[in-house]
Amino acid sequence: MNPPSAEIGDSVEDIDTPALVVDLDALDRNIAKMAEFSRSAGVRVRPHAKTHKSVAIALRQIAHGAVGQCVQKVGEAEALARGGVKDILVSNQIVGTRKLRRLAALARDATIALCFDSGEQVDAASRVAQDFGVEFGGLVEIEVGMERCGVAPGKEAAVLARRIADAPGLKFRGLQAYHGRAQHLPTHQQRAQAIASAVDAVRETQDALKADDLTCEIVTGAGTGTFAFEAESGVYNELQVGSYVFMDTDYAKIGNKDGGLYTAFEHSLFVLASVISVPTNDRAIVDAGLKSYSGEKGSPWVHGREDVELTNVSDEHGKLVLGPKAKRLRLGEKVWLIPGHCDPTVNLHDWYVGVRHGRVEALWPVSARGAST
């Protein structure tokens, strides 16, 4: 791990760049806003740690009422558990005895739940749980439109749920029903229709579970682009929102109900860059490229400068193109970049630099950086 690029108390101007910077006021407002929404809607929040990979942020969310965290990888679960997170859902299929044994070790001190979409996975988890003398929670993942993992809703899901319920060392807890493809559909109506279909799949499965006398404690899913639909559905009772804490340009582009940009939450995550060259009046070069932010969702936006566009991104550089009336950038000037996709951007950095009122207030390690297994 590299040392942080600033010290507590530093001015923003003194932060070494490129740096992953969090506006703490905006972050806190985003967390509080989701917490208040969930209380009003009568649903739980289990934020997805694949976004922030941070013990500090996870504990902040839990302090605002989150019931725990979701993760995608065992390594993420390990990092959070070491930091004091005691309720973790691995919202993914875990295959391999080594990985299951790592989770079983965590289950001695924390509540650990897994998602299943095959009987073979159930049997393997049951064996490991028995070996360690622990219990895993088990959720059946159903296919609701994501076209990734998951069994068919209804009877097939109920058969798998029964297998979990009957397996030693496992406890059937409910359904994983995440529609990831719906999150970035461009219009409010398209997202509403996609989640309505997912809700139908959940209801069909709930009916099949009842027919087999199985109690469905949890129906979990949702994301930053659709959480209000799941919360209003009457069937989902847990929200796996992730990117809401930071917001990125990909989420900002989806439409609100009125057709405008999605402004439910604030941009709180930035890659701070410095101007290292000003060859012409209409062009400047910054010291942050693809090794500082993810580019698969497009180039970052330049925060607060609609007259400046980041283009021609390479490994270590980004070219800023200034509009005809834009003020010329100065050598050494700091530029705040809003990443296109926050999750993989975070995974490129060792530290968060938390700033408030122009000063560095916090330095947080990206606890689960590189946790790919």
N, C-alpha and C positions, 0 to 999 in steps of 0.2 A: 504494500500500500504506500502510495506517495504521501508526503506531508500535505496538510491543507494549504490552500493558496492565499490564506489570510490569517489574521489573529483577531481574537475577540477585541472589540473596540476600534478596529480599523475603520477608516472611511471607505465607502464604496470605491472611491478613486484609487485607493491603495491595494485593492484586490488584484492579485496576479491573475492573468488570463491565459487561456480560456478557463472559466470557472462555472460550475453549476450553482446557480444562485436561486434562493427561495425568498420571495417577499413574504415575510412572516405574517404581516397583517392580512394580506390576501389569503394566505393559507389558512389562517385561523378562521376567517370569515367563511371560507368554503366548507371547512369541517363543521362549523356551527350551523351553517345553513342546511346541510344534509341531515345533521342530527335533529334539528327542529322539524324538518319535513317528515322524518321517520316517526317522530313522536306524534305529530299531528295525524299521520296516516295510519298509525297503529301497526307498523311493521318494524322489524329489526334491521339494523345495518351491520353487515359483515364486510368491511371494505377489502378490496383486493390488493394485497401487498406486492403483487407482481409489478404494480405501477411504481411504488416508491421504494421498495426493498429496504425499508428503514425501520429499525426498532423505535427510534424517537418519534417518527410520524405515526406508527401503529399505536403506540401508547397514548399519543395525543388524541387519536380517534377514539380509543377505548375510554379515555377520560371524559369524552363527550357522549358516551353511551353506546358505542359500538360493542357488539357481543363478542367479538374476536376478530380474526382475520382469515381471508382466503389466501392460498398460495397455489402455484402451479407445480412447483418443484420441491423435492424433499429438502434440498439445501436451503431453500427459503424458509421452510418450516423450522429447520434446525437453528437458523440465525435468529428467527423471531422467538423461539422457545428459550434460547439462551438469554435473550434480552428481557424475558418476563412475560411474554404473551402466552396465555394459558388455554386458549380455545382456538384451534386451528382446523380449518377444512381444506384438505387438498382437493381442489376442484378439478381433478384430472385423474386419469387412469394410471395407476402405479404398477408396473410390471417388473419383476425381478426380486429375488429373495433378498439381495443385499439392501435394496432400497426399502423393502418392507421391514427389515430388521432395524434399519435406522429410524423409521417411524415408530416402531414398537418401543425402542429405547426412549423416545420422546413421550410415548403414551404412559410411561410410569409416573410422570409428573404433570402432564397436560392432557386435555381432552383433544383427541385426534380423530378426525373423520375422513373417510375416503369415498371416492366415487367409483362405481362399477358399471360396466356394460357387458360383462360376460361371467358365466359361472366359473370359468377357470380362474379368473381374478379373485373371485370370492373364496374359492377353495385355498388358494395360495395365501391370502391374507389371514384366513382362519388358522391355518397351520402355524404361521409365524406368531399370531396373537397368543395362541395356546403355548407355544414354546417360551414366550416371554411372560406369560401370566398376566396379560393386559387385555383390554377390550378396545376395539376400533368401532367407531360409528360407521355405518354404511349407508350411502345414498345411491339410489339407482339413477344414472343419468339417462334421460330420455331425449330422443331426437325431436327438436321443436323447430327446425329450420336452419340450424347451423351447418348441417351436412358435414359434421366432423365425427366426434364420438357420440355414443348414445344408442340405446335400444329403441325399438318402436314403442310408442305409447300404448297404453291399454293393457291387454292381457299379457303380452310378452314381458312388459315391465313388471307386472305383478308376479309373474313366475320367478323372475330374478329377485324381487323383493322377498319372496317367501324363502328363497335359497339363503339369502343373507340372514333373515330372521332365525332360520334353523341352524345356522353355522355356529359352532362353538367359538367364542372369542369375538364375535361380531354382534352388533345391535343394529337392526334396521331403524333408520331415523327419518328417511323421507326421500325427496326427489331433487335432483339437480336438473334444472330446466333453463339453461342459459342460451339465449338466442343472440350470439355474437354478431351475426351478419346483419342484424337489425340495427345495431348501434349507430352506424354511420349512413343509413339510408338518408337520402338528401332532404326529404320532406317530412314534416310532422305526421301527415296522413299516412305515408308509407310505413313509418315506424309503428303507428297505431295499428294498422292492419296486420303487420307482421306479428306483433305481440298478441293481438286477438287470436290469431291462429295458434300461437304457443299456449295461450290460456285454454283453448279447446283441448289441446293435447294433454295438458295437466289434468283437466277435469275428467277426461276419459280414463286417465290412469288412476286418479283418485277413486273413481267408481269401481275399477277393477280391484284395487287394494281393499276397498270396503267389502267387496264380495268374498274376499279371502280372509276377512277379519284382521286385516293389517292396519295398524295406526300410522298415519302419515303425519309425523310431528313437524317436519320442515318441508317447505317448498321454496327453494332458493334459486336465484338467478338474477337477471336484470343487469344493467350497466348504466353508464353515465348518459347515454343517449336515449334510454327508454324507461328509466326507473319509475317515472310517474305512472306509466301505463301498468306496470306490474303491481305497483302499490295500490292502484285503484281497482285491480282485477277481482279482489276477493278470494283469490287462491294462493297467490304468492305471499309469504310472510317474512321473507328475508331478502335483502338487496345486496348484491355483490359489486357495488359501484367501486371503481378504481380511479379513473382519470379525473374525476371531479375535483380532487384535491389540488391538481395542478392546472388542468386544461391545456390543450395544445391546439395547433391550428387545424388539425383534422377534425376535432370536435367542434371548434368554433365555426366551421364551414356548414355544419348541418343546420337545417332550418327550424326556426321557432314556429309556433302556431300561426303567427302573422306573416310568415315567410321571410322574416329577417334572419340575421345571423343568430346562432345559439349563444345566448348570454346568461344562462342560468347560473354560471359560476365564473369566477375571475381567473385570468392568467396569473399564476403565482410562481411558475417555474421558468427560468431563463438560463440561457448560456450567455454569460458576460464575455464580450470580446473586446479587443483593442484594435484601433486603426494603426496599422504598421506601415502603410504606404499610401500616398496621395499623388498618384502620377499625373492626374488631370483634374480639372474642376468638376467633372461629372463622374469620376470614378475614384473609389478608395478600396483598399484591401484590408481585411481583418484577419486576425490570427486564429480563427476558429473554423475548421472544416469538418469533414465527415468523421474524424476521430473525436469530435466533441459533441456531435448531435446526429441523430438518425436522419437519413435523407429519403427513405422509401415513401414518405408521404409528402414529398416536396421540400423545397428550401424553407428554412425558418422565416418568419415575419420579423421585420425590424420594429420593435416596440416603440410607440410614440413618434414614429417617423414614417407616415404614409407616403411621403415623397421620396423615400429611399427603398430600393429593392435589392435583396440578396440574390445573386445569380452566380453561375459558373463556379459551383462549389467543388473543391478538390480535397485531398486528404487533410491539409493543414491550413488552407486558405479559403476565404469567401470573398467574392467581388461584390461591392456595393455600387449600384448604379443610381445616381442622383437625378431627380427630375429637374426640369429646366429652371425652376424657381427655388430649388432646394438650397439651403445653406451649406456651404462647403464644409466637409469634415476636416478636423484637425488631426495631425499626427499624435497618437497616444490617446485620442478621445475614446471613451468607453461607449460601446453599443450593446443594447439589450436585445437578444434574439429569442423569439418564442419558437420552440421546436415544433416540428410537424407531428411528431409522435413521442410522447413523453416517456413511455416505458423503456424502449431501447436506448433512448438518450440517457436516462438515469444510469443504465447499466454500463455506460462508458466512463463513469466518474467514480472516484474513491470517496469524495466528500461533498456534502451540501454546505454551502455558505449561506447561513440565514441572516437576512438583513432587515432592519427596521429603522425608519427615519434616517436613512443614509449611513447607518453604522452597522458593523458586523456584530450580531448579538449571539449567534449560535454557530457551532461547527459540528455537523453530524456525519458520522461515517455512513456510507451506503452499505449497510450491514450485510446484505445478501448479494452484493455485486458478484457477477460471475457464477452464481449458484445455478448451474445448468443441469445438475443431476438430481 
